[in-house]
Amino acid sequence: MSMETRDWLSTMTLIGDTDDRGNAWHYRMGDNNHFPGAIPPEAVETLLCNNAPVEQPLYIKGLDGTFIEVPNFKGMASRANRDYLHSVHSSGYATHDFKAHLFDNATRLLGDDIHFSSAGILAKGGVAWIELAITGIMTVEGFDYRPHLLGHTSSNGRYESGFGRKIQATVCDNTLNVAYGETGQRISWRHTKGSIMRIKDAAEALGIILNEAAQFEADIQDLLMWPVTPKVFSRFLDEMIPEKDKDTGQYLTGAALTRVERRREEMAGMWNGDPRVAPWNGTALGILQLSNTWQHHKTGITKATSHRVEKNMLGAISGKTDAEDLKTLGILNGLSQAYGLTVPEKFERLPVPELVTL
C-alpha cells in the first residue's frame, strides 16, 4: 500500500505539459512542481540526486550491549532520509543509481532534444521513474494520444530497471498498450552483479522503441473496426463483474449482489456517458478504455485518494496494466468469436481466458 500523501506528491513528483493535459489532481495553489511545457532537466536531475539510493550497514545488538555488523546483508535507504530503511538485500544486490540509470541514459540518448513530461519518487524513496515525451499529441480517428518512454528503477527490490514504450490517452491518464507479440517494446536489467555494465547499451535499445510508436495508430484503427454489440457488452460485464460466486457457481444474494449490481451500473454508465469511454462506445477501443479507466479510477483503493497515484504508476512500471489490457482484449476476443463477430487478424491470436459466460 502506498504511503504517499498529498504533500509527498507535491514535492516528490514533477508534472510537465500541463498546457496539454492539465494539472494533476493533487495540484494545489502554490505548488511549484507543475510545468506548462517540458520539465527543466535540472529539476529532474535534482530530484533524482536528492533521493538517490544509499546502502546502509545492518547491525544486531549483542548480549553485552554492543552492536555487531551483520555480514552479507545491507539495508537500503534514500539520501533524503538515511534513517528510514525501506528494504534489506543480500550483498549481491546491485544498486542502480537513479540519476545514472534514468537521467544519464535519457540525456545520452536524446541530448538537447530531451523532453521530460513527468518524473517522481514513490514507495518512500524505493522507486523512481521518468517519462519522456516522444512527440506531441497525435490523433487517429478522433482519438488523441501521446507516445512516451517510461524509464523506471527501484532500490527496494520490487522492480527491475528498464525503459518501455507507453501510450497515454489524452482524454484521461490511462496508459495503454495494445501491441501484442511485438518485439522491442521493453528492455530491463536485473539487480545483479554485472547488470550495471549492460546499461551502457540502453541508447541503442531505446532507439528501437522510439521507432515503434507509429504502430499504435494501426492498432487503434483495428480496435475501431472491431464491433461490440449490446449482447457482447452484456456478456463482457458478466465476465468483469460476475453475478455468480466464483467458487460455488451460485448466484449472489443480499449485500454481495447489491455491490455487484452497483458496480455493473457504474460500468454501464461509463460505457454510455463517460467522456473517457462513451465516444468509442460499440467498439473494442471503447472496451479497452472502459476497462483501463475502471482499473485506474474505480478499483483497489480503500484509503486516501493519493494512494491511487502510486498504484497506477507502479502498474505501468511492473507491466500489470499492460497485462490487464491484454486480458481485456482476450476476453473480448473469445466473446466476439462465440457470437460470430469479426476480430481483426492481429488480435485473433490473443489468448482467451476461461470465460464464465460460455
C-alpha positions in Angstrom: 0.0 0.0 0.0 1.2 3.5 -0.8 2.5 5.8 1.9 2.3 8.9 -0.3 0.4 11.9 0.9 -0.6 15.0 -1.0 2.4 16.8 0.4 4.6 13.9 -0.8 3.1 14.1 -4.3 3.6 17.9 -4.4 7.3 17.7 -3.5 8.4 14.3 -4.9 6.7 14.3 -8.3 7.2 16.6 -11.3 4.3 17.1 -13.7 5.0 18.6 -17.2 3.0 19.5 -20.3 0.1 20.9 -18.2 -0.9 23.1 -21.0 -1.9 19.9 -22.9 -3.0 17.6 -20.2 -3.9 19.9 -17.3 -2.8 19.8 -13.8 -2.6 16.6 -11.8 -5.5 16.1 -9.4 -3.2 16.7 -6.4 -2.2 20.1 -7.6 -2.7 22.9 -5.0 -2.3 26.6 -5.5 1.3 27.4 -4.7 2.7 24.0 -5.8 5.9 24.5 -7.8 6.1 21.0 -9.3 3.9 21.7 -12.3 5.2 23.0 -15.7 3.2 24.2 -18.7 5.7 22.5 -21.1 8.7 20.3 -20.7 10.1 19.9 -17.1 13.6 21.6 -16.9 16.2 18.8 -16.9 17.9 20.3 -13.9 14.7 19.9 -11.9 14.6 16.2 -12.8 18.3 15.7 -12.1 18.0 17.4 -8.7 15.0 15.3 -7.7 16.8 12.0 -8.6 20.1 13.1 -7.0 18.5 14.2 -3.7 16.7 10.9 -3.4 19.5 8.6 -4.6 19.6 5.1 -3.1 22.1 4.7 -0.3 23.4 1.4 1.1 23.4 1.2 4.9 25.1 -1.4 7.1 22.9 -3.6 9.3 23.7 -4.3 13.0 22.4 -6.5 15.7 22.7 -5.8 19.4 24.8 -8.3 21.4 24.1 -9.5 24.9 26.8 -7.1 26.2 25.0 -4.2 24.6 27.5 -3.7 21.8 26.4 -3.7 18.1 27.8 -6.2 15.6 27.5 -5.6 11.9 25.5 -8.3 10.0 27.7 -9.8 7.3 26.4 -10.5 3.7 23.4 -8.2 4.0 22.8 -4.5 3.6 19.9 -2.1 4.1 18.7 0.4 1.6 17.6 4.0 2.3 17.2 7.2 0.4 19.7 10.0 0.5 16.9 12.3 1.7 16.1 10.0 4.6 19.0 7.8 5.6 17.4 6.7 8.9 14.5 5.0 7.1 15.4 1.6 5.7 12.8 0.6 3.1 14.3 -2.7 2.3 17.0 -5.3 3.1 19.1 -7.1 0.4 21.9 -9.6 0.2 25.3 -8.3 -0.6 24.9 -9.5 -4.2 22.1 -7.0 -4.9 23.4 -4.3 -7.3 22.1 -0.8 -6.7 21.1 1.1 -9.8 21.6 4.7 -9.1 18.5 6.8 -10.0 20.4 9.6 -11.8 22.8 7.3 -13.6 20.2 4.8 -14.9 17.4 7.3 -15.7 18.7 10.8 -16.2 22.1 10.0 -17.7 20.8 7.3 -20.1 18.0 9.5 -21.2 20.2 12.6 -21.9 22.8 10.4 -23.7 20.0 9.2 -26.0 18.2 12.5 -26.7 20.7 15.2 -25.9 19.4 18.7 -26.3 16.1 17.3 -27.7 15.1 15.7 -24.4 11.6 16.4 -23.2 10.8 15.3 -19.7 7.0 15.1 -19.2 6.9 13.7 -15.7 9.2 12.3 -13.0 8.9 11.2 -9.5 9.9 9.2 -6.4 7.5 6.7 -4.8 7.4 4.0 -2.1 9.2 6.2 0.4 12.2 6.6 -1.9 12.3 3.0 -3.1 11.1 3.6 -6.7 11.9 6.3 -9.3 10.5 7.0 -12.8 10.9 9.4 -15.6 8.6 9.9 -18.6 10.0 11.2 -21.9 7.6 12.6 -24.5 8.5 11.3 -27.9 6.2 13.5 -29.9 3.4 16.0 -29.3 -0.3 14.9 -29.2 -1.2 12.7 -32.1 -4.7 11.9 -33.4 -6.1 8.9 -35.2 -9.8 8.6 -36.0 -10.7 11.2 -33.4 -8.7 9.5 -30.6 -5.9 11.7 -29.2 -2.9 10.0 -27.7 0.7 10.8 -26.7 3.5 8.3 -27.1 6.3 8.4 -24.5 9.0 6.3 -22.9 8.7 5.3 -19.3 12.0 4.8 -17.6 12.0 3.2 -14.1 14.2 1.7 -11.5 14.0 0.7 -7.8 16.2 0.2 -4.8 13.6 -1.8 -2.8 13.8 -5.0 -4.9 10.3 -4.7 -6.3 11.1 -3.9 -9.9 13.9 -4.4 -12.4 15.3 -1.3 -14.1 14.2 -0.6 -17.6 12.6 1.5 -20.3 9.4 0.8 -22.2 7.2 2.3 -24.8 3.9 3.5 -23.5 0.9 5.3 -24.9 -1.3 7.6 -22.9 -4.8 8.6 -23.9 -5.0 12.4 -23.5 -8.7 12.2 -22.6 -7.6 10.8 -19.3 -4.5 9.4 -17.6 -5.0 5.9 -19.0 -1.7 4.3 -20.1 -2.5 1.9 -22.9 -0.6 -0.9 -24.6 -2.5 -2.9 -27.2 0.5 -4.2 -29.1 0.7 -8.0 -28.8 3.7 -10.1 -29.8 5.8 -7.1 -30.9 9.5 -7.1 -30.2 11.4 -4.3 -28.6 8.6 -2.9 -26.5 10.5 -3.1 -23.2 14.1 -3.5 -22.0 15.1 -4.2 -18.5 18.0 -5.2 -16.2 18.0 -7.3 -13.1 19.7 -6.0 -9.9 22.6 -8.5 -10.1 26.4 -8.0 -10.3 27.3 -7.3 -13.9 24.0 -5.8 -14.8 25.3 -2.3 -14.3 27.7 -2.8 -17.3 24.8 -3.6 -19.6 23.2 -0.2 -19.0 25.6 1.4 -21.4 23.7 -0.3 -24.3 20.4 1.5 -23.4 20.8 4.1 -26.1 20.8 1.5 -28.9 17.9 -0.4 -27.4 15.8 2.7 -26.8 16.3 3.8 -30.4 14.4 0.7 -31.4 11.5 1.6 -29.1 11.3 5.1 -30.4 10.7 3.8 -33.9 7.7 1.7 -32.9 5.3 4.4 -31.7 3.7 4.7 -35.1 2.4 1.1 -34.6 -0.2 2.4 -32.2 -2.1 4.2 -35.0 -2.6 0.9 -36.8 -3.7 -0.7 -33.5 -6.3 2.0 -32.9 -7.7 1.6 -36.4 -8.1 -2.1 -35.9 -9.8 -1.6 -32.5 -12.3 0.9 -34.0 -13.2 -1.7 -36.7 -13.8 -4.4 -34.1 -17.5 -4.2 -33.2 -19.0 -4.7 -29.8 -22.8 -5.4 -29.9 -25.1 -4.8 -26.9 -25.2 -8.6 -26.4 -21.4 -8.9 -26.3 -21.2 -5.9 -24.0 -23.6 -7.6 -21.6 -21.6 -10.7 -21.6 -18.4 -8.6 -21.1 -20.0 -7.2 -17.9 -20.7 -10.7 -16.8 -17.0 -11.6 -17.1 -15.7 -8.4 -15.4 -18.3 -8.3 -12.6 -20.0 -11.7 -12.4 -23.2 -12.2 -10.5 -22.2 -15.7 -9.5 -19.9 -16.8 -6.8 -16.6 -17.9 -8.4 -16.3 -20.9 -6.1 -19.8 -22.3 -5.9 -21.2 -21.0 -9.1 -24.4 -19.9 -7.3 -26.0 -16.5 -7.9 -25.1 -13.9 -5.3 -27.6 -12.7 -2.9 -28.1 -9.9 -0.3 -25.4 -7.3 0.2 -22.9 -9.1 -2.2 -25.4 -8.9 -5.0 -26.2 -5.3 -4.2 -22.5 -4.4 -4.5 -22.1 -6.3 -7.8 -25.2 -4.6 -9.3 -23.9 -1.2 -8.3 -20.6 -1.8 -9.9 -22.3 -3.1 -13.1 -24.4 0.0 -13.2 -21.3 2.2 -12.8 -19.5 0.4 -15.6 -22.6 0.5 -17.9 -22.9 4.2 -17.1 -19.3 4.8 -18.1 -19.9 2.9 -21.4 -22.9 5.1 -22.2 -22.0 8.5 -20.8 -18.4 8.9 -19.6 -16.4 11.2 -21.9 -13.3 9.0 -21.4 -15.2 6.0 -22.8 -18.6 6.8 -24.5 -17.2 8.4 -27.7 -15.9 4.9 -28.7 -19.0 3.0 -27.4 -19.7 0.0 -29.6 -16.0 -0.7 -30.5 -13.1 -2.6 -28.9 -11.4 0.7 -28.3 -14.3 1.6 -26.1 -14.0 -1.7 -24.2 -10.3 -1.1 -23.7 -10.9 2.5 -22.5 -13.7 1.2 -20.2 -11.6 -1.5 -18.6 -8.5 0.7 -18.3 -10.4 3.7 -16.8 -12.2 1.4 -14.4 -9.0 -0.2 -13.2 -7.3 3.3 -12.9 -10.1 5.1 -11.1 -12.6 2.6 -9.5 -10.7 -0.3 -8.1 -8.1 -1.3 -5.5 -8.0 1.8 -3.3 -9.6 1.9 0.1 -7.8 4.8 1.9 -6.6 8.2 0.8 -7.0 9.0 -2.9 -3.3 9.9 -3.2 -2.6 6.2 -3.0 -4.0 5.8 -6.5 -1.1 7.7 -8.0 1.3 5.0 -6.8 -1.0 2.2 -7.7 -1.3 3.4 -11.3 2.3 4.3 -11.8 3.6 1.0 -10.3 1.1 -0.8 -12.5 2.7 0.8 -15.6 6.2 0.1 -14.3 5.5 -3.6 -13.4 3.6 -4.4 -16.6 0.5 -5.2 -14.7 -1.5 -2.5 -16.6 -0.4 -4.0 -19.9 -1.3 -7.5 -18.7 -4.8 -6.2 -17.8 -5.2 -4.6 -21.2 -4.3 -7.8 -23.0 -6.6 -9.9 -20.7 -9.5 -7.5 -21.5 -8.9 -7.9 -25.2 -8.6 -11.7 -24.7 -12.0 -11.8 -23.1 -13.4 -9.7 -26.0 -11.7 -12.0 -28.5 -13.4 -15.1 -27.0 -16.8 -13.4 -26.8 -16.6 -12.0 -30.3 -15.8 -15.3 -31.8 -18.5 -17.0 -29.9 -21.1 -14.5 -31.2 -19.8 -14.7 -34.8 -18.2 -11.2 -34.9 -15.2 -10.4 -37.0 -12.0 -10.0 -34.9 -9.1 -8.1 -36.6 -6.4 -10.6 -37.7 -3.8 -9.1 -35.3 -6.0 -9.8 -32.3 -7.3 -13.3 -33.3 -4.3 -14.9 -31.6 -4.8 -13.2 -28.3 -5.1 -15.9 -25.6 -8.7 -16.2 -24.3 -9.0 -16.8 -20.6 -11.6 -19.2 -19.2 -15.0 -17.5 -19.7 -17.8 -18.0 -17.2 -20.5 -17.0 -19.7 -19.7 -19.6 -22.3 
